[in-house]
Amino acid sequence: MRKLVTYFRSYLKEIILSPLFKLLEAVFELIVPLVVASIIDEGIAQGDKSLITSRIILLVIFAVVGFGCAITAQYFAAYAACGITAELRGDLFAHIEKLPVRVFERIGSGKMITGLTSDINQISSGINLTLRLLLRSPFIVIGAAIMAFTVSPRMALIFVGMLALLSLFIAVNMKMLIPLNAKTRETMEKLVIKSSNGISGSKVIRGFNRQNDDYDEFVQKSRELNILQKKTGSMSALLNPVTFVIVNISICLLIYRGAINVSNGNLTQGQVVALYNYMSQILVELIKFANLIVNISRAVVCAKRVGKLFELETDKEGGSVLDEPGKARSISFENVSFRYPDSNNNALTDLNFKINAGEKVGIIGKTGSGKSTMAALIAGVTEPTEGTVMIGEQDLNDLTDESRAKAVSMCLQKAGMFTGSVRYNISLDRDGIDDKTVEEAARISMSEEFIKNKEEGYDYKVYSLGTGLSGGQKQRINIARGLAGKPGVIVLDDSTSALDAKTERQFLSNLDEIDNHPTVIMISQKINSVKDFDRIMLVEDGRISFFAPHKELFDKSSTYRELCSLQGVSADG
């Protein structure tokens, strides 16, 4: 909540003016019943047409000015609400972009998507309604009660009793609504996660014929949300009818007592009408206020959820900057261990090695041995639990994000695509990457051929799931993306798995043509892909068994010989 308040400072003018114009409109409304009473008691009763005409003109003026005030207040409220939440959404997105990978893995995307969309929309609605009604409705309710005292103190006691009873009911209702709204938002978040998983994993679900199970699980979560929303809606819905009942009973009592007082000569007909109008105003405003309470309770819950997202730990800011980030550099692991959150065992344990600048190194190992974890540490995507990862003579994790991204490029096996052109997917609008650089990266990555076969060429439209591109084409675009920045260290995390042998060989050969001769680290399941590299690292159960050229590794390691045998690779390659 404190985080949200800081965004109000830029919109103080709108935040002040919107309620003020609403209060000005409310003042006119509170005067109207007295004018109507004057028309009845003085104009109609005495047959004074000029007084009636003047009062009607005054009512028209009140209506016009009040309408202008309402429109102006609405404008300022909408301007402030949209502006505040636009800045909030932008800062939240920027904050999420800085979250470490471990936080993404723990929190999941569903909570973040819900926070950026539904939660912030609810906050916007809450701010808008608060600026318009939070002061206006109580002002009219209290003002109408006070005005009723000026007309008849004894009759105004009916107003006091009604307001006390309604205040008690609204307080109890709101106390029950806030936890219900919080639980509803959490259940909605689970449904978003389920929907996201179902859409992104649709091919896997169909491949294993789990459509019915996936559908049943979605329906179950949808029903849970439905039940909670009905329960919350029922509690919210009670506000209006209960308010109507209490106010209408008060109106009946007011008319009954008013009729007796008129008969006794204690009140005039105009005063009874004025009291009735004030009671009607209170009814309308209490209905608005009840709805406002519902919206505010939802907005408060959403603001707390967004606040928790802001509290998530981000990567440290600042750090040192590498001179010549495109220069080939060595990579060293010094007593490095890594453990995933909530895991009891290390994924990597006590790693010590050095990859020389400009060297081409392959990393081989069975599934689950820790190869991809090592790649993530080399790229600085995650930090070691213990020890230090060095690039040249500097701690990799002491570099700024920008400097690290320029120095080390990581190409993943699962090539993520963004909606946009092929050119954009390679360049990502990074500074210094022009069309010539994009085309050169495409040539080296073997993407050039299939791109030119597209009618639109580099302007071919790609969608987020890579529709229209094969797995190998997406991987080659992904590699070109990594090469386009001309990094000093390139990490290929099984990013050629979908390429045929000929294309892969040509790509690996093209790497030698890169001007800065970067350090190349390639994680692969295929020994043929790395057997000609300077050295090969064999990883077993999170530890390095051997680190040597292919022939030496073949002679020393039975595990490596077994892998070579399964893949039909000899000692001589």
Sequence and secondary structure as in RCSB ss.txt:
>XXXX:A:sequence
MRKLVTYFRSYLKEIILSPLFKLLEAVFELIVPLVVASIIDEGIAQGDKSLITSRIILLVIFAVVGFGCAITAQY
FAAYAACGITAELRGDLFAHIEKLPVRVFERIGSGKMITGLTSDINQISSGINLTLRLLLRSPFIVIGAAIMAFT
VSPRMALIFVGMLALLSLFIAVNMKMLIPLNAKTRETMEKLVIKSSNGISGSKVIRGFNRQNDDYDEFVQKSREL
NILQKKTGSMSALLNPVTFVIVNISICLLIYRGAINVSNGNLTQGQVVALYNYMSQILVELIKFANLIVNISRAV
VCAKRVGKLFELETDKEGGSVLDEPGKARSISFENVSFRYPDSNNNALTDLNFKINAGEKVGIIGKTGSGKSTMA
ALIAGVTEPTEGTVMIGEQDLNDLTDESRAKAVSMCLQKAGMFTGSVRYNISLDRDGIDDKTVEEAARISMSEEF
IKNKEEGYDYKVYSLGTGLSGGQKQRINIARGLAGKPGVIVLDDSTSALDAKTERQFLSNLDEIDNHPTVIMISQ
KINSVKDFDRIMLVEDGRISFFAPHKELFDKSSTYRELCSLQGVSADG
>XXXX:A:secstr
 HHHHGGGGGGHHHHHHHHHHHHHHHHHHHHHHHHHHHIIIIIIHHT HHHHHHHHHHHHHHHHHHHHHHHHHHH
HHHHHHHHHHHHHHHHHHHHHHTS HHHHHHH HHHHHHIIIIIHHHHHHHHHHHHHHTTHHHHHHHHHHHHHHH
H HHHHHHHHHHHHHHHHHHHHHHHHHHHHHHHHHHHHHHHHHHHHHHHHTHHHHHHTT HHHHHHHHHHHHHHH
HHHHHHHHHHHHHHHHHHHHHHHHHHHHHHHHHHHHHHHTSS HHHHHHHHHHHHHHHHHHHHHHHHHHHHHHHH
HHHHHHHHHHTS       B  SSTTS   EEEEEEEE  TT SS SEEEEEEEE TT EEEEEE TTSSHHHHH
HHHTTSS  SEEEEEETTEEGGGB HHHHHHHEEEE SS    SEEHHHHHHTT TT  HHHHHHHHHHTT HHH
HHHSTTGGG EE TT TT  HHHHHHHHHHHHHHT  SEEEEESTTTTS HHHHHHHHHHGGG TT  EEEEE S
 HHHHTTSSEEEEEETTEEEEEE HHHHHHH HHHHHHHHHHT  TT 
